[in-house]
Amino acid sequence: MARLGKFGVWSWFFLNIFKSATSNSKPQTPNCSMGIEKDIQQQTFRNEFQKASVNIIFSANWLNEKIKTFLEAEDITPQQYNILRILKGSKAPLSTLQIRERMLDKISDTSRIVERMLKKGMVEKQICSADKRLADVVISKRGISILEKLDKKNDQLDHFTQALSVEEAAALNRLLDKMREHC
């Protein structure tokens, strides 16, 4: 379990809870030779809502692994890539708190990640003009260069979801937004 990482541990935790919760129940879904049932070797779920939750967790981890592999060529992590994109899109320097608020992974230790990026030359720190005790972060020329290289390969990133049609991708986006807005 040590190699699972932060989200892998959560996935392992939830999948084991889901498995134990369904082990004495009657099958709610048909046996399938493809899909999430095959991927996690579990044929029954408590209901379709539980199956959807497991499928989202599993799919998110699957996509994260694909993205990690894609980013390895530039020796950056998904969190570093996310920060580079945030900084590139910002009109002004950002504090680590502002960066954290915009990140996809809000649990990240943004300060530590920024320090690693600083050592790699991907970002620069500037003294905050409003409060001299604080530092703001900006993307460096090297960070921009890395993003430009990766932007040329965006079709490889899009490939991970191209089994879906444009209409299916739009529907998936609407459904995921609806799920998050409900809570």
C-alpha positions in Angstrom: 0.0 0.0 0.0 3.0 2.3 0.4 3.2 2.8 -3.4 -0.4 3.8 -3.8 0.1 7.5 -3.1 -2.4 9.9 -1.6 -5.3 9.2 -3.9 -4.4 5.5 -4.4 -4.8 5.0 -0.6 -8.2 6.7 -0.7 -9.3 4.6 -3.7 -8.1 1.4 -1.9 -10.0 2.5 1.2 -13.2 3.2 -0.6 -13.1 0.1 -2.7 -12.6 -2.1 0.3 -15.5 -0.4 2.1 -17.6 -0.8 -1.0 -16.6 -4.5 -1.3 -17.3 -5.3 2.3 -20.7 -3.4 2.1 -21.7 -5.5 -0.8 -20.3 -8.9 0.0 -23.5 -10.3 1.6 -26.0 -8.6 -0.7 -27.7 -9.8 -3.9 -26.3 -8.7 -7.2 -27.6 -5.3 -8.2 -25.9 -5.2 -11.6 -25.5 -7.8 -14.3 -22.3 -9.8 -14.7 -20.2 -8.0 -17.3 -17.1 -9.0 -18.9 -16.1 -5.4 -19.5 -16.1 -2.2 -17.6 -15.6 -1.4 -13.9 -16.6 -4.9 -12.9 -13.7 -6.4 -14.8 -11.3 -3.7 -13.9 -11.7 -4.1 -10.1 -12.8 -7.8 -10.2 -16.1 -7.1 -8.5 -19.4 -8.1 -10.0 -21.9 -6.7 -7.5 -22.5 -3.2 -6.2 -25.0 -2.0 -3.6 -26.7 0.1 -6.3 -25.9 2.2 -9.3 -24.9 5.2 -7.2 -22.2 3.2 -5.4 -21.1 1.8 -8.8 -20.9 5.3 -10.2 -18.8 6.5 -7.2 -16.4 3.6 -7.5 -16.2 4.1 -11.3 -15.4 7.8 -10.9 -12.7 7.1 -8.3 -11.2 4.4 -10.5 -11.4 6.5 -13.6 -9.8 9.5 -12.0 -6.9 7.4 -10.8 -6.6 5.9 -14.3 -6.5 9.3 -15.9 -4.0 10.6 -13.3 -1.6 7.8 -14.1 -1.9 8.5 -17.8 -1.2 12.2 -17.2 1.8 11.4 -14.9 3.3 9.3 -17.6 2.7 12.0 -20.2 4.4 14.6 -18.0 7.5 12.5 -17.1 9.1 13.5 -20.4 9.4 17.1 -18.9 10.2 15.8 -15.4 7.2 17.5 -13.8 4.3 16.3 -11.7 0.6 16.9 -12.4 0.5 19.4 -9.5 3.5 21.3 -11.0 1.8 21.3 -14.4 -1.3 22.6 -12.8 0.6 25.4 -11.1 2.4 26.3 -14.4 -1.0 26.6 -16.2 -2.4 28.7 -13.3 0.6 31.1 -13.4 0.6 31.3 -17.2 -3.1 32.2 -17.2 -2.8 34.8 -14.4 -2.5 38.5 -15.3 -0.6 39.2 -12.1 1.7 37.4 -9.7 0.0 35.0 -7.3 0.6 34.1 -3.6 0.8 30.4 -2.8 -2.6 30.8 -1.1 -4.1 32.1 -4.4 -2.5 29.3 -6.3 -3.9 26.7 -3.9 -7.4 28.1 -4.3 -7.2 27.6 -8.1 -5.6 24.1 -8.1 -7.4 21.0 -9.1 -5.9 19.2 -6.1 -6.7 21.4 -3.2 -5.0 19.1 -0.7 -1.5 19.7 -2.2 1.2 21.4 -0.1 1.5 24.3 -2.5 4.4 26.0 -0.7 6.5 22.8 -0.9 5.6 22.3 -4.6 6.5 25.9 -5.4 9.8 25.6 -3.6 10.7 22.5 -5.8 9.6 24.4 -8.9 11.8 27.3 -7.8 14.8 25.0 -7.6 14.1 23.6 -11.0 13.8 27.1 -12.4 10.2 26.8 -13.5 8.9 29.7 -11.3 10.3 32.9 -9.7 9.4 34.6 -6.5 8.9 38.3 -6.2 8.4 40.5 -3.2 4.7 41.3 -2.9 4.2 45.0 -3.6 1.2 45.2 -1.2 3.0 43.5 1.7 6.8 43.3 1.7 6.6 40.3 4.1 5.0 38.1 1.5 6.3 36.7 -1.8 4.4 36.3 -5.0 5.1 33.6 -7.6 5.4 34.1 -11.4 6.1 31.6 -14.1 9.7 31.8 -15.4 10.9 31.6 -19.0 11.8 27.9 -18.4 8.3 27.3 -17.1 6.8 28.9 -20.2 9.1 26.8 -22.4 8.0 23.6 -20.7 4.3 24.5 -21.2 5.0 25.3 -24.9 6.5 21.9 -25.4 3.6 20.2 -23.7 1.0 22.3 -25.6 2.4 20.9 -28.8 1.4 17.5 -27.5 -2.1 18.4 -26.4 -3.6 15.9 -28.8 -1.9 13.1 -26.7 -3.7 14.4 -23.6 -7.0 14.5 -25.5 -6.4 11.0 -26.7 -7.2 9.7 -23.2 -10.8 10.7 -23.5 -11.3 10.4 -27.3 -13.2 7.1 -26.9 -16.1 9.5 -26.3 -17.7 11.5 -29.0 -17.8 15.3 -28.5 -21.5 15.0 -27.5 -20.7 12.3 -25.0 -17.8 14.3 -23.5 -20.2 17.3 -23.2 -22.8 15.1 -21.5 -20.2 13.7 -19.1 -19.1 17.2 -18.2 -22.7 18.2 -17.5 -23.3 15.1 -15.4 -20.1 15.6 -13.3 -21.0 19.3 -12.8 -24.5 18.3 -11.7 -23.2 15.8 -9.3 -20.8 18.3 -7.6 -23.5 21.1 -7.6 -26.0 18.9 -5.7 -23.8 18.6 -2.6 
